[in-house]
Amino acid sequence: MKEIHCYGGYTSPPTETGISYTNATNDHIYLTLDTLNFTSLTTAEQKWQNVDRPANLRILPSLGSLSIASIATETQFVVYGGFTEPINQILSTTAWKCSTSTNNSWSPFPSQGFYSTYSPIVDLGGSRVWIWGGLEYEKPD
């Protein structure tokens, strides 16, 4: 089964002076492609589903401006970087992975010497990911 998973992001609508990046979320939603009718996408919005988390599942805080990519032959995904609320705060652990199964918890990646937002990330296979570009920050203590 093929799914698209989305995590976090911002919920604020655009303002008259531009886009206001506030109200980061920790929503985890997915769309099953097997049930999607690609000839009539008008019902696609109703096909998105929330991932129901078990009570003991470790959840990241609300997070926006993050990078996300599927890994491990599309059975897991990695979340990297981003901002918490308030917007100027960043996480002390920069990367996390999660199984697409709702029964598995989030777990941290090995520590990196830097922290960035708006960075593309791709799975190279063999337990390696490539992260480049974006805005780099000092890693918090």
N, C-alpha and C positions, 0 to 999 in steps of 0.2 A: 504494500500500500504506500503510495506517495503522498506526502503531506508538506505543506508550507507552514513553518512555525514562526511566530512573531513574538518578541518579548520587549516590554517597556515602551519607551517613547514619550512624547508629550501630548497632552490633551487640550492645550490652549488654542483657541481660534485665532486667526490673524486679527491684528488691530488696525486702526486707521493709519498708524505710523509704521506698520510692518508686522512681522510675526513676533509674538511674545512667547519665548521658550520657558514656560513654567508648567507646573503640575505634571511632573514626571510620574510614570506609572510603573507598576511591576506586574501588569497584566501579561499572561502567557496564553496566547490563542493559536489555533491551528485551523487549516483548511485542508480537507481530504480531497485530493485531485480526482480520485476514482469516481466520486459522486458528483463532480462538477460538470455541467452541460456547457461546453465551450462554444456552442452555437448560439446560446442565449444566456449571457452573463448577467442578466437583470436580477437573477435570484442569488447571485454569488454572495452578496452581503449577508444574507440569512444563513449561509452555509458555514460561516466561521463559528468555531466552538471554543469555549473556555476550557483550559486544562484544569480539571479539579485536582487540587493538591491534597494528599493525605496530611493530617494534622502535624505529623512529625517531619515533614519535608522541609529542608532548608531552602529558604527563598532569598534571593537577592533583594536589596532595597529598591525602591522606585528609581528608575534609571533612564536617562535620555541621552541622545547623541552617541549611542553605543554602536559597535560593529558586531555583526552576527554572521556566522557561516555554518553550513552543515559540515560535519566531519565523520570519520569512522564509517565510511560507505553509507552515509545518510541515516545512520541510526542514532547519532548524537548531534548536538550543535554547540558551538562555542560563542560566548558573549565576551567582548573585549572592550575595555575603556568605558567612556561615558561619564555623565555627571549625575550626582544624586541631588536631592533637594536639601537646602537651597542650591541653586544652579552652580555655585562656585566650589562646591565640595566634590572630591573624587574619592574613589574606593581605595583602601590600602592594599587589597588584592586585586590585581588588574585584569585577570582573565578567569573565566569560569566555564565549565562544560556541563551539559545536561543531556540525559538520554531523552529521546522523544517519547519514551514510555513514561506515564505519569507515576509509576511506582518507584522510580529512581530519583535520588537527590542530586542537587548541584554539588560539584566538587571543584576546588581551585586547581589551576594550572601551576606549573613551577613559576617562581618569581621572575619578573623581568626587571631590568635596571632602569626602565623608563615607563612612562604612562602617556597614552595619547587618546585623542578623540577624533572622530571623523576619519578613521583609518580603514582602508580596505583590508580584508583578511580572507585568505584562501587556504584550503586544505591541500597539503602536498602529499598526503598519504604517509604511511609509516610513522604515525604519531607526531607529525610535524605540521606546523602551520606557518604561513608567511604573512607578516603584518608590515605595512609600509605606509609612509606618508602621514597625513593628518596633522594635528596640532599636538606637539609634545610638551609634557609637563614634568616637573620633578616628581618622583614617586614620594607620597607622604610617608612619614615614619609610622 
